[in-house]
Amino acid sequence: MMIPRTETKNPLLGKLKKAALLGIAITGIGLATSVQAQDADVPGNIKWTVPFGVGGGTDVWARFFAPWLSESLPGEPTIMIDNVPGGGSINGANLFAIRARADGSNWLGTSASTQYPAMLGDPRVRYDYNDWTPILATPTGGVVYAQPSLGETADTALDALLEQPVKLAAQNPTGVELPVLIALDMLGADVQAVFGMRSRGEGRLAFERGEADIDFQTTSAYLSNVEPLVEAGKAVPLFSLGVLNDEGQIVRDPTFPDLPTFNEIYQARHGEAPSGQEYEAFRKFFASGYALQKLIMVPKDTPQPLIDTYRQAARDFVGTDAFKEAAAAQLGPYTPVIGDVAQRHLEDAMSIDEATRDWLANWLQSEHDVKLQ
């Protein structure tokens, strides 16, 4: 049985023009598998736990993927989305960790707000990413931009940014803005972050009103809401966060090929590549929050033939023109990361040594008056 696509597909997709999905070197799609679908006994019903409310970004993401996965799997299983909101995704992830069966019938959808608390040692977390295996991840990127009053070009705006205090309207220092705040600190910017925004959209509106000197938006929001400001001369893009290639290196975001990454800006300004515990913190939170922003996870003890079958099902549809056209609106110009590449990146991102964790705790306390518990 298959979930009807009309229940999960954005009704506007039929009106979209065919968009070529930009290829990036982090797909993992080319990895072949010798395990055939008939080798695994796929459950007829799969419960996909989404630890967020109905209508949120991760819920919409899961409902977009559900019919594609169902139709590509042997027997077209019913995939039921089970929303378990609370605690910024911690409650649902905790319940999944306790109750999920390792027979392939239980999936979990995670996001940056699931990864970050685990990395920061939040005492509410009862789950361990070492107990789960990724099937698929979807990345995103992001751009930092400035008021034209700081400078009409990226170079002049960066010069001014490093010579005076600047305001940034943000949500909180341990959320999606964390790697951005670390990157700006490494560049030497004196950022006066004003926390309490309910969304990145509120931060952008503060920027548009002239209440913030700099801002940051993820790719989809930047393309739809900030590029018009750039074209109108009301915003100056400074740098992107970049993307991860298969080897885990940060490279230019193909969505913004003419925009340097933070790494490039740092090297140009300091004469050497970024390094040290501060950069390790940036790199790992960037990877877990952006390069692997949303993940489909299963319990680690799920039989390998089932894991391989789920991953192969994703490979089968991700390369199709129909998926690329639909995904252009839902996922932005990024290709999902599947299988071993996602697993390798996730294991690296989630493993933070004590020295880096201690640096991060001290930095959050001294710079943003936040104490890690």
Stockholm file with secondary structure:
# STOCKHOLM 1.0

chainA/1-373         MMIPRTETKNPLLGKLKKAALLGIAITGIGLATSVQAQDADVPGNIKWTVPFGVGGGTDVWARFFAPWLSESLPGEPTIMIDNVPGGGSINGANLFAIRARADGSNWLGTSASTQYPAMLGDPRVRYDYNDWTPILATPTGGVVYAQPSLGETADTALDALLEQPVKLAAQNPTGVELPVLIALDMLGADVQAVFGMRSRGEGRLAFERGEADIDFQTTSAYLSNVEPLVEAGKAVPLFSLGVLNDEGQIVRDPTFPDLPTFNEIYQARHGEAPSGQEYEAFRKFFASGYALQKLIMVPKDTPQPLIDTYRQAARDFVGTDAFKEAAAAQLGPYTPVIGDVAQRHLEDAMSIDEATRDWLANWLQSEHDVKLQ
#=GR chainA/1-373 SS CCCCGGGTSCTTGGGSCCCCCCCCTTCCTTCCCCCCGGGSCCCSEEEEEESSCTTSHHHHHHHHHHHHHHHHSTTCCEEEEEECCCGGGHHHHHHHHHHCCSSSCEEEEECHHHHHHHHHTCTTCCCCGGGEEEEEEECCCEEEEECGGGCSSHHHHHHHHTTSCEEEECSCTTSTTHHHHHHHHHHTCCEEEECCCSSHHHHHHHHHTTSCSEEEEEHHHIIIIIHHHHHTTSCEEEEECCEECTTSCEECCTTSTTSCBHHHHHHHHHSSCCCHHHHHHHHHHHIIIIITCEEEEEETTSCHHHHHHHHHHHHHHHTSHHHHHHHHHHTCSCCCEETHHHHHHHHHHHCCCHHHHHHHHHHHHHHHCCCCC
#=GC SS_cons         CCCCGGGTSCTTGGGSCCCCCCCCTTCCTTCCCCCCGGGSCCCSEEEEEESSCTTSHHHHHHHHHHHHHHHHSTTCCEEEEEECCCGGGHHHHHHHHHHCCSSSCEEEEECHHHHHHHHHTCTTCCCCGGGEEEEEEECCCEEEEECGGGCSSHHHHHHHHTTSCEEEECSCTTSTTHHHHHHHHHHTCCEEEECCCSSHHHHHHHHHTTSCSEEEEEHHHIIIIIHHHHHTTSCEEEEECCEECTTSCEECCTTSTTSCBHHHHHHHHHSSCCCHHHHHHHHHHHIIIIITCEEEEEETTSCHHHHHHHHHHHHHHHTSHHHHHHHHHHTCSCCCEETHHHHHHHHHHHCCCHHHHHHHHHHHHHHHCCCCC
//
